[in-house]
Amino acid sequence: MLVANLLNEPECEVWERLDAVTDPELDEPITDMGFVEKIEVTDSKRVSIEFRLPTYWCSPNFAFLMAFGIRKAVLTLPWVVEATVKLNDHCFGDEVNEGVNSGRPYHEIFAEYCNGAKLDDVVEKFLAKAFDRRQEAVLLGMQKRNFSPGEIVAMKLGELQHFAFDGQEEIRQKQRYLDLLFARNLVCGKNDLAFPTWDGQRIKAPDLPDHMGRLRSTRINMEFNGAMCRGLAKTRYKEVEIGPDGPMLIDFIAGRVPPRGGTTVLG
C-alpha cells in the first residue's frame, strides 16, 4: 500500500470544516473525539468521509446529526463537487448512510426512520446543553477575575467581545459561546447583555449562584458522557498511543493512526 501525503491542502481544508462538527451530546468536535476514520479527496474534487461511533448501538439521533453535519460542512468548501458520508459499524448505519447521501432533507429522513420524531426537537435540546456548557466556562473565567455577580449579569456584549481571558478553557469556549449567542439571536448589538439565559431571560445578581449550579450539573453530565465515550471507543477499537514524534509508517499499516492520520490511503 502507498500512504498518500497526509497534509495535502484539500484534505487539510476538509479537516478544518470537520472541526466545526460536534458530537451533539458532548459539544466536542468529532475530530477531537476520534470519530473520523478516513478522508479521501479525489482529483475530481469528490470527497468521501468515513466515521464511527464508540458503540454499535449509539443513539441514531446522534448518528444522523453528525452524518448530516459532516456532509453539510464539507459541501461548504467551494471546490467540492460531491461529498459522500459513511457511518461504519453501527446498528443504524445503512439507514444513516442511505439517508445522508440521498440528498433529501434530513428532517424527512430522520422522521422516516425514527417513528416520526422531529429532529428540530433533538437539535434544540442539545444546543441548549452546549450553550450552558460554553456559558459556564466563560462565567467561571469572569469569576476568576473577581468580577462580582452584579458586574457579571450587567456586562454588555461589547465588553465581553473585547475581554481577554488567560485560562485555556475560557479562551476556547469564548468564541464558541459568542457564536451560539448570535446564532440563537440572543444578541443583536454590543449593548445587549452578554449573559442571558437560553430562553433570553435576564439573570438577576442574587440568582447567579443557582444559575451557576445548574450549569455545573450540565457540564458534569457532559464530561462524564465524554469520558465514557472515549473509554468505550478505546476499548472497542483497541487503539494505542502514538509516540511524541508522531506516527510512523508501521502505525499506518497497523491502523494505529490518531484521528487526523487515518486518512487518504491508496492501495
WOMO-V58219 format. One record per backbone hydrogen bond with DSSP energy under -1.0 kcal/mol. NH is the residue of the N-H (numbers start at 1). CO is the residue of the C=O. E is the energy in kcal/mol with one decimal. If there is no record, write none. Layout:
NH_CO_E / NH_CO_E
This chain:
2_266_-2.2 / 4_264_-1.1 / 12_8_-2.1 / 13_9_-2.2 / 14_10_-1.8 / 15_11_-2.4 / 16_12_-2.3 / 17_13_-1.8 / 18_14_-2.3 / 19_15_-1.5 / 20_17_-1.4 / 21_18_-1.5 / 23_28_-3.0 / 27_23_-2.8 / 30_21_-2.8 / 33_29_-1.8 / 35_30_-2.2 / 37_50_-2.5 / 38_50_-1.8 / 40_48_-2.4 / 42_46_-2.4 / 45_42_-1.9 / 47_82_-2.8 / 48_40_-2.4 / 49_84_-2.7 / 50_38_-2.6 / 51_86_-2.5 / 52_35_-2.5 / 58_55_-1.1 / 63_59_-2.0 / 64_60_-3.0 / 65_61_-2.3 / 66_62_-2.6 / 67_63_-2.6 / 68_64_-2.7 / 69_65_-2.1 / 70_66_-2.6 / 71_67_-2.1 / 72_68_-2.5 / 73_69_-2.3 / 74_70_-2.4 / 75_71_-2.2 / 77_74_-1.7 / 80_77_-1.4 / 81_45_-2.4 / 84_47_-2.6 / 86_49_-2.6 / 88_51_-2.8 / 91_56_-3.0 / 93_90_-1.9 / 96_92_-2.6 / 97_93_-2.9 / 98_94_-2.5 / 99_95_-2.4 / 100_96_-3.0 / 101_97_-1.6 / 109_105_-1.9 / 110_106_-2.8 / 111_107_-2.2 / 112_108_-1.9 / 113_109_-1.9 / 114_110_-1.8 / 116_111_-2.9 / 117_114_-1.8 / 122_118_-1.0 / 123_119_-2.8 / 124_120_-2.6 / 125_121_-1.8 / 126_122_-2.0 / 127_123_-2.5 / 128_124_-2.0 / 129_125_-1.4 / 130_126_-2.4 / 131_127_-2.6 / 132_128_-2.1 / 133_129_-2.4 / 134_130_-2.4 / 135_131_-2.9 / 136_132_-2.5 / 137_133_-1.8 / 138_134_-1.8 / 139_135_-2.9 / 140_136_-2.9 / 141_137_-1.5 / 142_138_-1.9 / 143_139_-2.4 / 144_140_-2.1 / 146_143_-1.9 / 147_142_-1.8 / 152_148_-2.4 / 153_149_-2.5 / 154_150_-1.1 / 155_152_-1.2 / 157_192_-3.0 / 158_190_-2.7 / 160_156_-1.9 / 161_157_-2.8 / 162_158_-1.3 / 163_160_-1.1 / 171_167_-2.1 / 172_168_-2.3 / 173_169_-2.3 / 174_170_-1.8 / 177_173_-2.8 / 178_174_-2.5 / 179_175_-2.5 / 180_176_-1.6 / 181_177_-2.2 / 182_178_-2.1 / 183_179_-2.5 / 184_180_-2.4 / 186_181_-2.6 / 192_189_-1.9 / 194_155_-2.7 / 197_201_-2.4 / 200_197_-2.0 / 207_204_-1.3 / 208_205_-1.3 / 211_207_-2.3 / 212_208_-2.9 / 213_209_-2.0 / 214_210_-1.9 / 215_211_-2.1 / 216_212_-2.5 / 217_213_-1.8 / 218_214_-1.8 / 219_215_-2.4 / 220_216_-2.7 / 221_217_-2.0 / 222_218_-2.1 / 223_219_-2.7 / 224_220_-2.4 / 225_221_-2.2 / 226_222_-2.3 / 227_223_-2.5 / 228_224_-2.4 / 229_225_-2.6 / 230_226_-2.4 / 231_227_-2.2 / 232_228_-2.8 / 233_229_-2.6 / 234_230_-2.4 / 235_231_-2.2 / 236_232_-2.8 / 237_233_-2.6 / 246_243_-1.9 / 252_248_-1.2 / 253_249_-2.2 / 254_250_-2.5 / 256_251_-3.6 / 261_258_-2.6 / 262_258_-1.2 / 263_261_-2.9 / 266_2_-1.9
